[in-house]
Amino acid sequence: VNISMLLLSCLSFVIVTIFRSVTERHSMEESLLPVSRTCALVMISAYAAYIVFQLGTHRTVLAEEVHEETEGDDEEPSLSLRTSMMLLFFTTVLVACCSEMLVEAIRGVTESAHMSQHFIGIVLLPIIGNACEHAAAVRFAVRDKLGLSIGIAVGSSTQISLFAVPFSVLAGWAMNRPMDLDYGALNTSVMTVSVVVVLSMVVDGQSNWLQGYLLMCAYVV
């Protein structure tokens, strides 16, 4: 399901990118923004349907699959629901403050370390920011629980592409700031091909060391 949703987001990005390439420059803002906002609404609705599918209509089926994957690893909850919600709220506020300070510090780092903002934003920050998710995915993969491993690895990408990105476009629309889904032909092509490569690796439900090495090669390229 996650891969299918990533393909839907790639479809939206490709449509907007192609639409920009065939649109006249003087009418770009008038035509590109409505297309981007329409695609953003569709993507948000797809993510909402995914949440309903995961937590509503097919919650039992998915819970059984997760239980089979995590059988033998069950642990008793040590926090109550109220405590967990409060901890989540304060953690979210703390992360937001840290993110603001990090964004303000990037300019100084790029100037002093002679690194581009694109390298920091595309390579360094995702690796460091998702270190916990990467560790959990590797841990479950080592235990031969590939379903959970793929779900963790691809789930965050699904949230970013189908929720965070279109939400930013809609938030810009609400604040009267032009934001679109055009990330350029290169970035859109790389993302689309990456999703297709991952799909080709996980479509049969099996894996081996060669497929892992090929994924590493694809990341290096």
Salt bridges, closest charged atoms under 4 A:
ASP73 OD2 - ARG143 NH1 3.25
ASP73 OD2 - LYS145 NZ 2.36
ASP182 OD2 - ARG20 NH1 2.51
